[in-house]
Amino acid sequence: MGEVVGDLLPLALGVAISPIPIIAVILMLFAPRAGGTSFGFLLGWLLGIVVATVVFRWLATVSDLYADSGGSTGVAWVKLLLGVVMLLLALNQWRSRPAPGTQAELPKWMAAIDKFTAAKALGLGFALSAINPKNLAMCAAAGVAIGAAALSGGQQTVAVAVFTIIAGCTVAVPVLAYAVARSRMRAPLDRLKVWLEANNATVMFVLLLVIGVVLVGKGIAGAF
């Protein structure tokens, strides 16, 4: 169990520090329907993490990747493949970074966030965690790590819960903090949003590069 949690921590942090969902939830907190949309987004974000992780955990189990040590050749090749995917995504992030002195471009849907309903926010949260390629790759790696380990059903549930809590904390904390201390949190959240907007590509490049290198290293060690 300890080895699996150790494998999950960097992946969970990679999902947690993704700038786009943090920016999105901050924008929702500044919108007229702040309460409903932000909680809807948080629910969709957590649900997407759970669904993506559980699906890949199941695929790892039915694909006979199970091994007592969690380090079978099949698991190693999957980790190697996911690591390569993350390195390619990191390269794409590096190429898409804004030129010095220019403003970073954000997704066009962010301009309409103040008109979102709670249902739309839930769907957006789910899409960003379960369908977005960068986060999906990390959830897939987490699911494989859990499904390929010699864990009981209860231990697997705990592992998924630990991964989800850590991966979702950076969206959950602003929502809960804003609900408790709205007036005091507005200025710090606004500063965080501005910084993330300016450094989105760099942050994701570093995260994907580090996690990709780790997965490739573990994949090579297990496969050869």
Phi, psi and chi 1 to 4 in degrees:
 res  aa     phi    psi   chi1   chi2   chi3   chi4
   1 MET       -  -43.7 -177.7   67.6  179.5      -
   2 GLY   -61.2  -39.7      -      -      -      -
   3 GLU   -65.5  -39.4 -177.9  179.2  -10.8      -
   4 VAL   -65.1  -45.5  172.7      -      -      -
   5 VAL   -60.5  -39.0  171.4      -      -      -
   6 GLY   -61.0  -38.1      -      -      -      -
   7 ASP   -69.3  -32.0  -72.5  -20.7      -      -
   8 LEU   -77.4  -30.7  -64.8  179.8      -      -
   9 LEU   -56.4  -52.6  -74.3  177.7      -      -
  10 PRO   -64.0  -33.6   20.9  -31.6      -      -
  11 LEU   -67.5  -42.9  -62.3  169.5      -      -
  12 ALA   -63.7  -40.6      -      -      -      -
  13 LEU   -65.6  -35.4  -71.6  174.4      -      -
  14 GLY   -61.8  -41.0      -      -      -      -
  15 VAL   -69.9  -42.0  176.5      -      -      -
  16 ALA   -63.0  -36.1      -      -      -      -
  17 ILE   -92.2    7.5  -52.9  176.4      -      -
  18 SER   -59.8  119.3  -59.7      -      -      -
  19 PRO   -67.2  -38.8  -22.2   34.7      -      -
  20 ILE   -58.9  -49.3  -68.1  -61.5      -      -
  21 PRO   -64.2  -32.2   18.0  -30.6      -      -
  22 ILE   -67.0  -44.0  -58.5  174.4      -      -
  23 ILE   -61.4  -43.0  -64.3  171.7      -      -
  24 ALA   -61.4  -44.8      -      -      -      -
  25 VAL   -70.5  -32.1   78.4      -      -      -
  26 ILE   -65.6  -42.6  -68.4  174.1      -      -
  27 LEU   -61.1  -37.5  -70.2  174.1      -      -
  28 MET   -66.1  -35.3  -71.1  177.7 -171.7      -
  29 LEU   -68.8  -21.6  -68.9  171.6      -      -
  30 PHE   -93.1   -4.9  -66.8  162.8      -      -
  31 ALA   -84.2  164.0      -      -      -      -
  32 PRO   -59.3  -35.7  -25.1   34.5      -      -
  33 ARG   -99.8   48.8  -56.6  173.2 -177.3  174.7
  34 ALA   -55.9  -47.3      -      -      -      -
  35 GLY   -62.6  -53.5      -      -      -      -
  36 GLY   -66.9  -44.5      -      -      -      -
  37 THR   -70.3  -39.7   54.4      -      -      -
  38 SER   -67.9  -41.4   61.2      -      -      -
  39 PHE   -70.0  -34.9  -85.0  101.5      -      -
  40 GLY   -63.5  -42.8      -      -      -      -
  41 PHE   -63.2  -43.9 -177.1   83.9      -      -
  42 LEU   -60.7  -43.8  173.1   59.1      -      -
  43 LEU   -62.4  -44.6  178.6   59.3      -      -
  44 GLY   -64.9  -38.0      -      -      -      -
  45 TRP   -61.7  -48.7  176.9 -109.2      -      -
  46 LEU   -67.1  -41.4  -64.4  175.2      -      -
  47 LEU   -62.6  -41.6 -176.3   61.8      -      -
  48 GLY   -62.9  -40.7      -      -      -      -
  49 ILE   -61.7  -46.5  -67.0  170.9      -      -
  50 VAL   -62.9  -48.4  171.0      -      -      -
  51 VAL   -62.2  -48.7  169.5      -      -      -
  52 ALA   -62.2  -42.7      -      -      -      -
  53 THR   -66.7  -44.4  -55.0      -      -      -
  54 VAL   -66.2  -39.1  169.0      -      -      -
  55 VAL   -61.3  -45.9  165.9      -      -      -
  56 PHE   -73.5  -27.9  -79.0   94.6      -      -
  57 ARG   -62.8  -43.7 -177.7 -147.8   61.1   80.4
  58 TRP   -64.4  -43.7  176.0   77.2      -      -
  59 LEU   -62.0  -38.3  -71.4  173.7      -      -
  60 ALA   -64.3  -35.5      -      -      -      -
  61 THR   -72.7  -49.5  -58.5      -      -      -
  62 VAL   -73.1  -18.8  -59.8      -      -      -
  63 SER   -86.0    7.9  -60.5      -      -      -
  64 ASP    62.5   37.9 -161.2   26.0      -      -
  65 LEU   -88.0   -2.1  -69.0  179.1      -      -
  66 TYR   -62.4  136.4  179.6   90.1      -      -
  67 ALA  -151.1  143.1      -      -      -      -
  68 ASP   -55.6  -37.1  -70.4  -18.9      -      -
  69 SER   -90.3   -7.3   64.6      -      -      -
  70 GLY    71.8   11.9      -      -      -      -
  71 GLY  -130.1   37.7      -      -      -      -
  72 SER   -65.5  165.2   67.8      -      -      -
  73 THR   -61.3  -38.6  -57.7      -      -      -
  74 GLY   -60.2  -45.9      -      -      -      -
  75 VAL   -62.7  -41.5  173.7      -      -      -
  76 ALA   -61.2  -42.0      -      -      -      -
  77 TRP   -67.8  -36.6  -81.8  106.7      -      -
  78 VAL   -64.1  -44.4  170.6      -      -      -
  79 LYS   -61.9  -40.9  -72.2 -179.3  178.1  179.3
  80 LEU   -62.0  -44.3 -179.1   58.5      -      -
  81 LEU   -63.2  -46.6  175.2   60.8      -      -
  82 LEU   -64.0  -35.6  -70.1  171.1      -      -
  83 GLY   -63.8  -42.8      -      -      -      -
  84 VAL   -63.4  -41.1  170.7      -      -      -
  85 VAL   -58.7  -44.3  168.9      -      -      -
  86 MET   -67.3  -35.3  -69.8 -172.0 -170.5      -
  87 LEU   -66.1  -38.0  -69.6  177.2      -      -
  88 LEU   -66.5  -39.9  -68.1  174.3      -      -
  89 LEU   -65.2  -37.3  -69.4  171.0      -      -
  90 ALA   -62.8  -42.4      -      -      -      -
  91 LEU   -61.2  -41.1  178.2   61.1      -      -
  92 ASN   -63.7  -39.4 -178.3   63.5      -      -
  93 GLN   -64.0  -40.9  -74.7  -68.3  -37.0      -
  94 TRP   -64.1  -40.9 -179.8 -105.6      -      -
  95 ARG   -70.2  -28.5  -71.8  177.9  172.3  176.1
  96 SER   -90.3    1.4   65.0      -      -      -
  97 ARG   -66.0  146.5   72.9 -167.4 -170.7  -76.4
  98 PRO   -68.0  149.6   25.0  -33.9      -      -
  99 ALA   -68.1  151.3      -      -      -      -
 100 PRO   -54.0  131.2  -25.3   34.3      -      -
 101 GLY    88.4   -4.7      -      -      -      -
 102 THR  -106.7  155.4   61.1      -      -      -
 103 GLN   -85.4  138.1 -171.9  173.8    3.5      -
 104 ALA   -67.6  140.0      -      -      -      -
 105 GLU   -88.8  130.9  -68.8 -174.0   10.5      -
 106 LEU  -104.7  160.4  -66.5  174.5      -      -
 107 PRO   -54.5  140.7  -25.6   34.6      -      -
 108 LYS   -64.3  -26.4  -66.0 -178.7  179.3  179.3
 109 TRP   -66.4  -17.9   50.9  -99.5      -      -
 110 MET   -65.2  -25.3  -76.9 -169.1  173.4      -
 111 ALA   -67.9  -20.6      -      -      -      -
 112 ALA  -103.0    8.7      -      -      -      -
 113 ILE   -61.6  -33.9  -84.8 -176.3      -      -
 114 ASP   -67.6  -10.5   58.6  -15.5      -      -
 115 LYS  -103.4    1.5  -60.6  177.6 -177.6  178.0
 116 PHE   -67.5  145.3  -88.0   31.3      -      -
 117 THR   -92.9  171.6   62.6      -      -      -
 118 ALA   -61.5  -37.3      -      -      -      -
 119 ALA   -66.0  -42.9      -      -      -      -
 120 LYS   -65.3  -38.5  -75.0 -175.4  177.2  180.0
 121 ALA   -64.1  -39.4      -      -      -      -
 122 LEU   -61.9  -45.5 -172.8  149.7      -      -
 123 GLY   -62.8  -39.1      -      -      -      -
 124 LEU   -64.9  -44.3  175.7   62.6      -      -
 125 GLY   -59.4  -42.5      -      -      -      -
 126 PHE   -63.9  -43.9 -176.2   90.0      -      -
 127 ALA   -64.5  -40.7      -      -      -      -
 128 LEU   -68.6  -28.0  -72.4  177.2      -      -
 129 SER   -95.6  -35.2   59.1      -      -      -
 130 ALA  -102.1  -18.6      -      -      -      -
 131 ILE  -116.1  -32.6  -58.6  174.7      -      -
 132 ASN   -53.7  125.9  178.1  -82.3      -      -
 133 PRO   -55.9  -40.4  -25.1   34.6      -      -
 134 LYS   -65.1  -48.7  -65.4 -177.0  -74.3  -68.9
 135 ASN   -72.4  -34.7  -69.3  -29.3      -      -
 136 LEU   -61.9  -40.4  177.8   59.8      -      -
 137 ALA   -61.8  -38.8      -      -      -      -
 138 MET   -73.2  -37.8  -75.0 -178.9  -91.5      -
 139 CYS   -65.7  -36.7  -70.9      -      -      -
 140 ALA   -63.4  -44.4      -      -      -      -
 141 ALA   -62.9  -38.0      -      -      -      -
 142 ALA   -66.8  -43.9      -      -      -      -
 143 GLY   -62.1  -40.5      -      -      -      -
 144 VAL   -65.1  -41.8  168.9      -      -      -
 145 ALA   -61.4  -39.2      -      -      -      -
 146 ILE   -73.9  -46.7  -64.4  169.6      -      -
 147 GLY   -68.7  -26.4      -      -      -      -
 148 ALA   -90.8   -2.9      -      -      -      -
 149 ALA   -91.7  159.3      -      -      -      -
 150 ALA   -84.3   72.0      -      -      -      -
 151 LEU  -117.0  149.7  -59.5  178.7      -      -
 152 SER   -75.0  170.5   65.2      -      -      -
 153 GLY   -59.4  -41.0      -      -      -      -
 154 GLY   -65.3  -40.2      -      -      -      -
 155 GLN   -67.5  -37.0  -71.7  174.9  -39.7      -
 156 GLN   -64.5  -39.7  -71.1 -170.4   -4.4      -
 157 THR   -61.9  -43.2  -59.6      -      -      -
 158 VAL   -63.5  -41.9  170.6      -      -      -
 159 ALA   -63.0  -42.8      -      -      -      -
 160 VAL   -63.1  -40.9  171.9      -      -      -
 161 ALA   -64.2  -43.0      -      -      -      -
 162 VAL   -62.2  -46.3  168.8      -      -      -
 163 PHE   -60.3  -44.4  176.8   76.0      -      -
 164 THR   -66.1  -42.8  -57.7      -      -      -
 165 ILE   -62.1  -45.5  -69.6  170.5      -      -
 166 ILE   -69.3  -43.8  -62.5  173.9      -      -
 167 ALA   -65.6  -31.4      -      -      -      -
 168 GLY   -94.9   -2.3      -      -      -      -
 169 CYS   -66.5  -34.3   67.9      -      -      -
 170 THR   -73.1  -18.1   49.8      -      -      -
 171 VAL   -89.9  -37.6  171.2      -      -      -
 172 ALA   -68.1  -40.9      -      -      -      -
 173 VAL   -61.5  -49.0  168.5      -      -      -
 174 PRO   -60.5  -39.2  -23.1   33.6      -      -
 175 VAL   -63.5  -47.7  172.7      -      -      -
 176 LEU   -70.4  -40.0  -61.4  176.4      -      -
 177 ALA   -65.1  -39.7      -      -      -      -
 178 TYR   -67.4  -34.7 -164.6   78.0      -      -
 179 ALA   -67.5  -32.2      -      -      -      -
 180 VAL   -86.3  -42.3  173.4      -      -      -
 181 ALA  -135.8   70.4      -      -      -      -
 182 ARG   -59.2  -49.2  178.8  171.7  -57.1 -174.7
 183 SER   -65.7  -37.8   59.3      -      -      -
 184 ARG   -78.7  -24.5  -70.6 -167.2  -61.2  174.0
 185 MET   -88.2  -14.7  -69.4  -56.4  -60.3      -
 186 ARG   -62.0  -48.9 -170.5  174.2 -175.1   87.8
 187 ALA   -65.7  -47.9      -      -      -      -
 188 PRO   -61.1  -39.0  -23.6   33.6      -      -
 189 LEU   -67.2  -36.8  -71.9  175.9      -      -
 190 ASP   -64.7  -41.6 -169.7   42.7      -      -
 191 ARG   -65.1  -40.0  -71.6 -165.8  -65.2  -90.4
 192 LEU   -63.6  -41.7  175.8   61.2      -      -
 193 LYS   -60.2  -46.0  176.2 -179.2   72.6   69.5
 194 VAL   -61.3  -43.0  171.2      -      -      -
 195 TRP   -65.5  -42.5 -172.6   87.7      -      -
 196 LEU   -67.1  -37.1  -70.9  173.4      -      -
 197 GLU   -60.6  -40.7  -73.5  174.4  -10.0      -
 198 ALA   -75.8  -27.0      -      -      -      -
 199 ASN  -119.4   16.4  -63.4  -81.1      -      -
 200 ASN   -54.5  -53.5  169.8   39.7      -      -
 201 ALA   -64.1  -39.6      -      -      -      -
 202 THR   -67.1  -44.1  -58.2      -      -      -
 203 VAL   -60.2  -47.6  170.4      -      -      -
 204 MET   -68.2  -34.8  -74.4  -51.2  -55.9      -
 205 PHE   -60.1  -48.1  165.4   72.4      -      -
 206 VAL   -63.4  -45.2  173.0      -      -      -
 207 LEU   -61.0  -50.3  -76.2  173.8      -      -
 208 LEU   -65.8  -36.8  -69.5  167.5      -      -
 209 LEU   -63.9  -47.7  178.1   63.9      -      -
 210 VAL   -64.3  -48.6  170.7      -      -      -
 211 ILE   -67.5  -37.9  -65.5  173.2      -      -
 212 GLY   -62.0  -43.6      -      -      -      -
 213 VAL   -63.2  -41.5  168.9      -      -      -
 214 VAL   -61.9  -46.7  169.6      -      -      -
 215 LEU   -67.2  -40.4  -74.2  175.5      -      -
 216 VAL   -62.4  -42.6  167.4      -      -      -
 217 GLY   -61.1  -44.9      -      -      -      -
 218 LYS   -68.0  -36.1  -71.4 -174.4  176.1 -178.0
 219 GLY   -65.9  -43.8      -      -      -      -
 220 ILE   -64.2  -41.6  -68.1  174.6      -      -
 221 ALA   -62.5  -35.3      -      -      -      -
 222 GLY   -86.2  -25.7      -      -      -      -
 223 ALA   -91.0  -21.7      -      -      -      -
 224 PHE  -123.7      -  -60.1  100.5      -      -
